Amino acid sequence: MAETADVVVIGGGVIGTSIAWALTTAGVKRVVLLEKGALASGASGRSSALVRMHYTNEEDARLAWASYPLFRDWPERMGGPPVFTRTGFLAVVGPGDAAALRRNVDMLRGIGIDTVALTPAELKVLQPFVNVDDIGAAAYEPASGYASPAEVVEGFRRQAQAGGARIRQWTAVTRVRRRASAVTGVETPAGRIDAGAVVVAAGAWAPRLCRELDVDLPARPKAIDTMLVTRPPELAGPHMVVIDHVLGSYFRPESDVLTIVGVPCQVWDVDPDTMPTGVPPTAPAEGAQILTHRIPAMERAELARGYRAFDCYSADRHAILGAVSGLDGLYLAAAFSGAGFKIAPAVGTCLAELITEGRARTVDISAFRPERFAEGKLIEGAHPYAPRRDHVEPVR
Ligand SMILES: Cc1cc2nc3c(=O)[nH]c(=O)nc-3n(C[C@H](O)[C@H](O)[C@H](O)COP(=O)(O)OP(=O)(O)OC[C@H]3O[C@@H](n4cnc5c(N)ncnc54)[C@H](O)[C@@H]3O)c2cc1C
């Protein structure tokens, strides 16, 4: 006889485990999470895990803001060790985007987020070692920082399991079962699981699963390159987390000695099962160039290591969240476009509300609905910045 569940979650990254946790918190009794490898073996385990609220669109900012308290108060709310390191956060833009940044800061303050716009001179007071020559303005968030991705996934797992969820690692979903216009469960090598609701939280594997279901998911897996350097002694104290819209990159401290820097990468349509995890030979020099441009003292940093990971990018670079119309019981939580970590707590809660109550209450996620692409209603803030070069999509 087949096993039964109320909800099956496909994928054990930060999104799938957060959804499983939120479902059990909402009182759903029979939750099964299936992960084809180990938990956090996809994008989540490699995430730089910046926790910040600065966005040019209100919808993502609201998800980030609703998620933030869980990271900050993790030991009290989730048990286990702290997962969050507060460093302060800066988003820097060139002179051409300075007015847009000030408008975005106003929008974010309207939500309740603690952020201010700084002039280059004010930024220099805060982080004296930063080169501000090509900066027009900066948004500062004193409460932001970064999290430990593996600890977060582990915490969601622990709490989901304590709430009764069955978490199965090394168990791949080989097929989502459907009858007419409704999903009926999933198949795995260990047998069938019948369920009235199935959530695809399969990261870079989501397009493949959706294709097999004939569900259109306008999203493509893309590689992401990261380098780590050991900071020179004069930068021994951790710097703030920085998203640099001038250079199209970000960097953040990792522990007291290392700095992580994102190296723009335009390798699309990767196969997450076979993609090599090494960075190209040009990545160390590019990472060094970004860091030394923004923090000249980084010239004396030493290369530690680099790695290539991936995430799934949607056509408008925002997540795809919600029920699939025309296929009852199928929900998508996919295509986080290199930015899903910080919003995972609220995404989990919102998906659980959507499944159990028919509507997300914590944050209105209707803008993220899967049909927005067909409707031509893409998500874009009123004051976007110059597009990042690694976000420009190559023609297939
Ligand atoms: C280098 C890097 C830096 C990043 N930095 C940030 C950042 O600073 N801030 C931020 O907010 N976000 C960041 N992100 C993005 C963020 O990490 C991702 O958006 C997020 O982790 C996606 O989580 P996920 O659970 O959707 O996907 P994943 O973590 O990829 O999980 C999906 C899981 O599904 C499983 N799976 C797939 N198919 C099946 C199947 N058929 N059956 C069972 N299981 C299956 C996979 O094995 C995988 O474990 C970064 C990502 C990377 C790679």
PDBQT file of the ligand as one rigid body, heavy atoms in Angstrom, charges set to zero:
ROOT
HETATM    1  C1  LIG A 401      27.212  31.210  -4.162  1.00  0.00    +0.000 C 
HETATM    2  C2  LIG A 401      25.832  31.664  -3.790  1.00  0.00    +0.000 A 
HETATM    3  C3  LIG A 401      25.673  32.815  -3.051  1.00  0.00    +0.000 A 
HETATM    4  C4  LIG A 401      24.382  33.235  -2.688  1.00  0.00    +0.000 A 
HETATM    5  N1  LIG A 401      24.243  34.324  -1.882  1.00  0.00    +0.000 NA
HETATM    6  C5  LIG A 401      23.028  34.665  -1.429  1.00  0.00    +0.000 A 
HETATM    7  C6  LIG A 401      22.903  35.707  -0.497  1.00  0.00    +0.000 A 
HETATM    8  O1  LIG A 401      23.892  36.318  -0.114  1.00  0.00    +0.000 OA
HETATM    9  N2  LIG A 401      21.652  36.004  -0.008  1.00  0.00    +0.000 N 
HETATM   10  C7  LIG A 401      20.548  35.342  -0.453  1.00  0.00    +0.000 A 
HETATM   11  O2  LIG A 401      19.451  35.674  -0.017  1.00  0.00    +0.000 OA
HETATM   12  N3  LIG A 401      20.657  34.334  -1.346  1.00  0.00    +0.000 NA
HETATM   13  C8  LIG A 401      21.854  33.980  -1.833  1.00  0.00    +0.000 A 
HETATM   14  N4  LIG A 401      21.976  32.974  -2.712  1.00  0.00    +0.000 N 
HETATM   15  C9  LIG A 401      20.777  32.328  -3.229  1.00  0.00    +0.000 C 
HETATM   16  C10 LIG A 401      20.208  31.329  -2.265  1.00  0.00    +0.000 C 
HETATM   17  O3  LIG A 401      21.234  30.596  -1.637  1.00  0.00    +0.000 OA
HETATM   18  C11 LIG A 401      19.269  30.410  -3.031  1.00  0.00    +0.000 C 
HETATM   19  O4  LIG A 401      18.293  31.201  -3.690  1.00  0.00    +0.000 OA
HETATM   20  C12 LIG A 401      18.589  29.436  -2.083  1.00  0.00    +0.000 C 
HETATM   21  O5  LIG A 401      19.544  28.723  -1.348  1.00  0.00    +0.000 OA
HETATM   22  C13 LIG A 401      17.718  28.481  -2.884  1.00  0.00    +0.000 C 
HETATM   23  O6  LIG A 401      17.239  27.515  -2.001  1.00  0.00    +0.000 OA
HETATM   24  P1  LIG A 401      16.387  26.302  -2.538  1.00  0.00    +0.000 P 
HETATM   25  O7  LIG A 401      15.995  25.511  -1.365  1.00  0.00    +0.000 OA
HETATM   26  O8  LIG A 401      15.335  26.829  -3.467  1.00  0.00    +0.000 OA
HETATM   27  O9  LIG A 401      17.379  25.496  -3.505  1.00  0.00    +0.000 OA
HETATM   28  P2  LIG A 401      18.509  24.423  -3.178  1.00  0.00    +0.000 P 
HETATM   29  O10 LIG A 401      19.277  24.762  -1.976  1.00  0.00    +0.000 OA
HETATM   30  O11 LIG A 401      19.259  24.222  -4.450  1.00  0.00    +0.000 OA
HETATM   31  O12 LIG A 401      17.673  23.127  -2.818  1.00  0.00    +0.000 OA
HETATM   32  C14 LIG A 401      16.956  22.389  -3.753  1.00  0.00    +0.000 C 
HETATM   33  C15 LIG A 401      17.078  20.943  -3.355  1.00  0.00    +0.000 C 
HETATM   34  O13 LIG A 401      16.185  20.153  -4.132  1.00  0.00    +0.000 OA
HETATM   35  C16 LIG A 401      16.747  18.876  -4.260  1.00  0.00    +0.000 C 
HETATM   36  N5  LIG A 401      16.092  18.188  -5.356  1.00  0.00    +0.000 N 
HETATM   37  C17 LIG A 401      16.102  18.550  -6.662  1.00  0.00    +0.000 A 
HETATM   38  N6  LIG A 401      15.372  17.686  -7.398  1.00  0.00    +0.000 NA
HETATM   39  C18 LIG A 401      14.889  16.753  -6.546  1.00  0.00    +0.000 A 
HETATM   40  C19 LIG A 401      14.076  15.598  -6.702  1.00  0.00    +0.000 A 
HETATM   41  N7  LIG A 401      13.621  15.216  -7.904  1.00  0.00    +0.000 N 
HETATM   42  N8  LIG A 401      13.767  14.876  -5.613  1.00  0.00    +0.000 NA
HETATM   43  C20 LIG A 401      14.216  15.237  -4.394  1.00  0.00    +0.000 A 
HETATM   44  N9  LIG A 401      15.010  16.330  -4.180  1.00  0.00    +0.000 NA
HETATM   45  C21 LIG A 401      15.333  17.078  -5.239  1.00  0.00    +0.000 A 
HETATM   46  C22 LIG A 401      18.217  19.185  -4.510  1.00  0.00    +0.000 C 
HETATM   47  O14 LIG A 401      19.054  18.077  -4.234  1.00  0.00    +0.000 OA
HETATM   48  C23 LIG A 401      18.473  20.374  -3.600  1.00  0.00    +0.000 C 
HETATM   49  O15 LIG A 401      19.044  19.991  -2.356  1.00  0.00    +0.000 OA
HETATM   50  C24 LIG A 401      23.244  32.506  -3.107  1.00  0.00    +0.000 A 
HETATM   51  C25 LIG A 401      23.414  31.337  -3.854  1.00  0.00    +0.000 A 
HETATM   52  C26 LIG A 401      24.687  30.911  -4.184  1.00  0.00    +0.000 A 
HETATM   53  C27 LIG A 401      24.841  29.625  -4.950  1.00  0.00    +0.000 C 
ENDROOT
TORSDOF 0
